Amino acid sequence: MEIKYYIGMNEVSMSAFEDAEKQAIKDGRTIKSSSMVDTYPTYTLENGTIIRGDKNGGFNEMVDGKPGKKWDLGTMNEWVQGESTNQGKGMFFIPE
């Protein structure tokens, strides 16, 4: 099994991912909790920011109940023999 690292849809090196994660931890942009709200995946960050999935692979910060600024999700994904296992874990968010 191989772990690949992504920020948004871009594959990044492990060191770039770790650097981004360290900054996200410092800024409180790691995922505190997640739920489904009105059929949308919704994430609360440690700093209180609410991020909602747009059902098209993107994410937006919610401002006064409406989608605002776009954000990218930092994920670690499992691959076996060059194929994704569709198993991954979202770790943090970064504003685009």
N, CA, C and O of each residue as an XYZ file, in Angstrom:
384
protein
N       0.845     -1.175      0.000
C       0.000      0.000      0.000
C       0.893      1.242      0.000
O       1.951      1.270      0.629
N       0.443      2.254     -0.714
C       1.147      3.525     -0.795
C       0.194      4.630     -0.346
O      -1.001      4.586     -0.638
N       0.725      5.608      0.359
C      -0.070      6.765      0.757
C       0.315      7.921     -0.155
O       1.494      8.226     -0.332
N      -0.698      8.559     -0.731
C      -0.480      9.750     -1.551
C      -1.133     10.928     -0.836
O      -2.147     10.780     -0.154
N      -0.536     12.080     -1.006
C      -0.963     13.279     -0.295
C      -1.511     14.293     -1.292
O      -0.934     14.519     -2.356
N      -2.631     14.896     -0.926
C      -3.298     15.853     -1.804
C      -3.697     17.100     -1.036
O      -4.095     17.036      0.127
N      -3.583     18.227     -1.707
C      -4.189     19.465     -1.242
C      -5.097     19.888     -2.384
O      -4.643     20.245     -3.471
N      -6.390     19.837     -2.104
C      -7.367     19.997     -3.179
C      -7.231     18.808     -4.109
O      -7.176     17.668     -3.647
N      -7.177     19.047     -5.388
C      -7.049     17.970     -6.371
C      -5.599     17.745     -6.797
O      -5.332     16.940     -7.689
N      -4.674     18.445     -6.170
C      -3.262     18.364     -6.553
C      -2.488     17.438     -5.634
O      -2.510     17.603     -4.414
N      -1.801     16.462     -6.218
C      -0.931     15.601     -5.430
C       0.302     16.407     -5.032
O       0.887     17.113     -5.853
N       0.689     16.291     -3.755
C       1.851     17.010     -3.241
C       2.780     16.018     -2.534
O       2.379     14.900     -2.211
N       3.999     16.436     -2.304
C       4.946     15.587     -1.575
C       4.531     15.483     -0.108
O       3.780     16.316      0.401
N       5.030     14.453      0.553
C       4.743     14.278      1.969
C       5.231     15.491      2.757
O       4.543     15.947      3.670
N       6.404     16.021      2.418
C       6.939     17.163      3.171
C       6.080     18.415      2.959
O       5.856     19.169      3.906
N       5.597     18.650      1.731
C       4.725     19.799      1.478
C       3.409     19.638      2.247
O       2.879     20.607      2.791
N       2.889     18.412      2.286
C       1.659     18.138      3.017
C       1.875     18.393      4.508
O       1.052     19.040      5.155
N       2.978     17.884      5.050
C       3.265     18.065      6.475
C       3.454     19.538      6.826
O       3.009     19.980      7.885
N       4.108     20.301      5.951
C       4.276     21.739      6.192
C       2.926     22.444      6.215
O       2.675     23.282      7.081
N       2.052     22.104      5.262
C       0.715     22.704      5.211
C      -0.106     22.303      6.434
O      -0.865     23.110      6.971
N       0.050     21.057      6.867
C      -0.687     20.583      8.048
C      -0.221     21.304      9.306
O      -1.044     21.668     10.146
N       1.080     21.514      9.450
C       1.607     22.236     10.620
C       1.027     23.643     10.690
O       0.641     24.109     11.763
N       0.965     24.318      9.547
C       0.386     25.661      9.517
C      -1.109     25.616      9.825
O      -1.627     26.484     10.528
N      -1.805     24.599      9.298
C      -3.242     24.454      9.556
C      -3.501     24.230     11.044
O      -4.452     24.777     11.601
N      -2.659     23.430     11.682
C      -2.807     23.195     13.127
C      -2.614     24.514     13.871
O      -3.393     24.847     14.764
N      -1.591     25.252     13.506
C      -1.290     26.544     14.139
C      -2.459     27.518     13.984
O      -2.783     28.261     14.910
N      -3.094     27.509     12.795
C      -4.188     28.436     12.494
C      -5.567     27.914     12.903
O      -6.563     28.619     12.738
N      -5.640     26.688     13.434
C      -6.925     26.125     13.834
C      -7.779     25.660     12.671
O      -9.005     25.627     12.781
N      -7.139     25.292     11.533
C      -7.895     24.872     10.352
C      -7.996     23.353     10.208
O      -8.295     22.849      9.126
N      -7.748     22.626     11.296
C      -7.953     21.177     11.262
C      -9.421     20.881     11.561
O     -10.124     21.702     12.151
N      -9.870     19.704     11.149
C     -11.285     19.341     11.275
C     -11.585     18.911     12.707
O     -10.998     17.961     13.226
N     -12.508     19.629     13.327
C     -12.960     19.305     14.684
C     -14.102     18.297     14.643
O     -14.132     17.344     15.422
N     -15.052     18.522     13.716
C     -16.193     17.612     13.588
C     -16.746     17.706     12.174
O     -16.480     18.660     11.443
N     -17.522     16.692     11.809
C     -18.180     16.690     10.499
C     -19.582     16.134     10.645
O     -19.861     15.346     11.549
N     -20.458     16.552      9.749
C     -21.843     16.082      9.764
C     -22.446     16.327      8.380
O     -21.812     16.923      7.509
N     -23.651     15.867      8.200
C     -24.411     16.154      6.988
C     -25.474     17.181      7.363
O     -26.245     16.975      8.300
N     -25.509     18.290      6.624
C     -26.496     19.340      6.859
C     -27.212     19.585      5.539
O     -26.597     20.000      4.557
N     -28.512     19.327      5.523
C     -29.309     19.481      4.298
C     -28.664     18.729      3.135
O     -28.604     19.248      2.020
N     -28.190     17.530      3.383
C     -27.551     16.601      2.430
C     -26.165     17.044      1.976
O     -25.615     16.443      1.053
N     -25.580     18.071      2.585
C     -24.230     18.531      2.250
C     -23.260     18.130      3.360
O     -23.564     18.319      4.538
N     -22.091     17.575      3.002
C     -21.083     17.324      4.034
C     -20.604     18.668      4.584
O     -20.241     19.568      3.827
N     -20.608     18.785      5.898
C     -20.282     20.052      6.551
C     -19.251     19.796      7.636
O     -19.369     18.845      8.409
N     -18.235     20.656      7.684
C     -17.118     20.486      8.607
C     -16.977     21.715      9.493
O     -17.065     22.848      9.018
N     -16.761     21.486     10.772
C     -16.435     22.558     11.698
C     -14.952     22.441     12.005
O     -14.474     21.378     12.401
N     -14.226     23.539     11.819
C     -12.796     23.553     12.077
C     -12.535     23.939     13.532
O     -13.408     24.483     14.209
N     -11.339     23.653     13.996
C     -10.969     23.962     15.376
C     -11.149     25.445     15.688
O     -11.460     25.794     16.827
N     -10.961     26.326     14.702
C     -11.094     27.762     14.933
C     -12.541     28.254     14.801
O     -12.798     29.454     14.897
N     -13.486     27.326     14.582
C     -14.901     27.680     14.490
C     -15.419     27.914     13.085
O     -16.627     28.062     12.899
N     -14.542     27.953     12.088
C     -14.959     28.140     10.695
C     -15.804     26.952     10.258
O     -15.494     25.808     10.591
N     -16.870     27.222      9.515
C     -17.738     26.174      8.970
C     -17.453     26.064      7.469
O     -17.510     27.057      6.744
N     -17.145     24.847      7.016
C     -16.876     24.570      5.607
C     -17.912     23.562      5.128
O     -18.191     22.578      5.814
N     -18.486     23.805      3.946
C     -19.489     22.882      3.402
C     -19.057     22.412      2.022
O     -18.582     23.200      1.204
N     -19.228     21.116      1.775
C     -18.984     20.567      0.449
C     -20.044     21.052     -0.515
O     -21.180     21.321     -0.123
N     -19.664     21.162     -1.792
C     -20.625     21.641     -2.794
C     -21.190     20.511     -3.658
O     -21.881     20.771     -4.643
N     -20.902     19.266     -3.294
C     -21.347     18.062     -4.009
C     -20.688     17.898     -5.372
O     -21.075     17.019     -6.142
N     -19.702     18.728     -5.680
C     -18.950     18.619     -6.927
C     -17.456     18.503     -6.660
O     -16.643     18.753     -7.550
N     -17.094     18.128     -5.447
C     -15.685     17.989     -5.088
C     -15.055     19.245     -4.530
O     -13.877     19.236     -4.172
N     -15.815     20.329     -4.448
C     -15.295     21.576     -3.906
C     -15.850     21.859     -2.520
O     -16.761     21.184     -2.043
N     -15.279     22.871     -1.889
C     -15.675     23.249     -0.534
C     -15.733     24.761     -0.431
O     -14.924     25.468     -1.033
N     -16.710     25.256      0.346
C     -16.862     26.687      0.557
C     -17.026     26.979      2.042
O     -17.649     26.217      2.782
N     -16.446     28.115      2.462
C     -16.701     28.607      3.810
C     -18.133     29.128      3.846
O     -18.574     29.808      2.919
N     -18.846     28.814      4.898
C     -20.219     29.291      5.039
C     -20.214     30.614      5.801
O     -19.657     30.715      6.895
N     -20.846     31.625      5.202
C     -20.931     32.946      5.805
C     -22.405     33.342      5.838
O     -23.041     33.474      4.793
N     -22.938     33.530      7.031
C     -24.361     33.866      7.196
C     -25.254     32.868      6.469
O     -26.258     33.248      5.867
N     -24.880     31.572      6.528
C     -25.677     30.515      5.928
C     -25.541     30.369      4.428
O     -26.257     29.573      3.820
N     -24.623     31.131      3.806
C     -24.447     31.073      2.360
C     -23.003     30.724      2.022
O     -22.084     31.105      2.748
N     -22.796     29.994      0.910
C     -21.427     29.660      0.507
C     -20.629     30.908      0.169
O     -21.102     31.804     -0.531
N     -19.393     30.944      0.689
C     -18.498     32.068      0.424
C     -17.210     31.578     -0.219
O     -17.233     30.830     -1.197
N     -16.091     32.008      0.341
C     -14.762     31.718     -0.187
C     -14.530     30.212     -0.343
O     -14.963     29.414      0.489
N     -13.834     29.839     -1.431
C     -13.505     28.438     -1.703
C     -12.321     27.994     -0.858
O     -11.411     28.779     -0.591
N     -12.337     26.726     -0.437
C     -11.274     26.127      0.363
C     -10.876     24.795     -0.267
O     -11.677     24.151     -0.944
N      -9.621     24.392     -0.034
C      -9.117     23.078     -0.453
C      -8.938     22.192      0.772
O      -8.586     22.664      1.853
N      -9.183     20.914      0.585
C      -9.042     19.929      1.652
C      -7.711     19.205      1.514
O      -7.351     18.758      0.426
N      -6.985     19.092      2.617
C      -5.756     18.303      2.651
C      -6.096     16.874      3.037
O      -6.640     16.635      4.115
N      -5.780     15.912      2.158
C      -6.139     14.512      2.399
C      -4.947     13.582      2.213
O      -4.022     13.856      1.449
N      -5.009     12.470      2.944
C      -4.084     11.355      2.764
C      -4.916     10.224      2.172
O      -5.958      9.877      2.727
N      -4.477      9.640      1.051
C      -5.257      8.629      0.347
C      -4.437      7.358      0.122
O      -3.248      7.418     -0.192
N      -5.089      6.212      0.288
C      -4.438      4.922      0.108
C      -4.518      4.467     -1.345
O      -5.563      4.576     -1.985
N      -3.404      3.958     -1.855
C      -3.323      3.399     -3.201
C      -2.685      2.025     -3.104
O      -1.759      1.823     -2.319
N      -3.174      1.080     -3.898
C      -2.602     -0.262     -3.974
C      -2.394     -0.601     -5.450
O      -3.323     -0.498     -6.250
N      -1.205     -0.993     -5.798
C      -0.845     -1.360     -7.167
C      -1.303     -0.308     -8.180
O      -1.835     -0.634     -9.241
N      -1.083      0.954     -7.827
C      -1.401      2.040     -8.743
C      -2.865      2.423     -8.825
O      -3.232      3.281     -9.627
N      -3.716      1.802     -8.007
C      -5.148      2.100     -8.016
C      -5.575      2.637     -6.660
O      -5.145      2.131     -5.624
N      -6.414      3.652     -6.665
C      -6.944      4.202     -5.423
C      -7.859      3.181     -4.760
O      -8.640      2.506     -5.431
N      -7.757      3.073     -3.449
C      -8.665      2.199     -2.696
C      -9.935      2.949     -2.304
O     -10.842      2.379     -1.697
N      -9.988      4.224     -2.656
C     -11.087      5.108     -2.244
C     -11.185      5.222     -0.728
O     -12.247      5.518     -0.180
N     -10.057      4.983     -0.060
C      -9.960      5.153      1.381
C      -9.023      6.320      1.633
O      -7.867      6.294      1.210
N      -9.492      7.298      2.292
C      -8.662      8.452      2.585
C      -9.177      9.157      3.812
O     -10.232      8.826      4.352
N      -8.406     10.142      4.243
C      -8.805     10.874      5.428
C      -8.528     12.353      5.204
O      -7.404     12.752      4.901
N      -9.572     13.157      5.357
C      -9.413     14.600      5.317
C      -8.807     15.068      6.624
O      -9.248     14.671      7.703
N      -7.792     15.916      6.523
C      -7.056     16.318      7.715
C      -7.235     17.803      8.055
O      -7.373     18.160      9.225
N      -7.232     18.656      7.042
C      -7.258     20.095      7.278
C      -7.761     20.806      6.023
O      -7.865     20.206      4.954
N      -8.070     22.088      6.171
C      -8.498     22.904      5.037
C      -7.558     24.089      4.859
O      -6.967     24.588      5.817
N      -7.434     24.529      3.595
C      -6.634     25.696      3.228
C      -7.503     26.576      2.329
O      -8.094     26.077      1.371
N      -7.588     27.872      2.620
C      -8.322     28.742      1.695
C      -7.635     28.780      0.343
O      -6.406     28.812      0.277
N      -8.402     28.776     -0.732
C      -7.810     28.838     -2.087
C      -7.209     30.200     -2.332
O      -6.665     30.451     -3.407
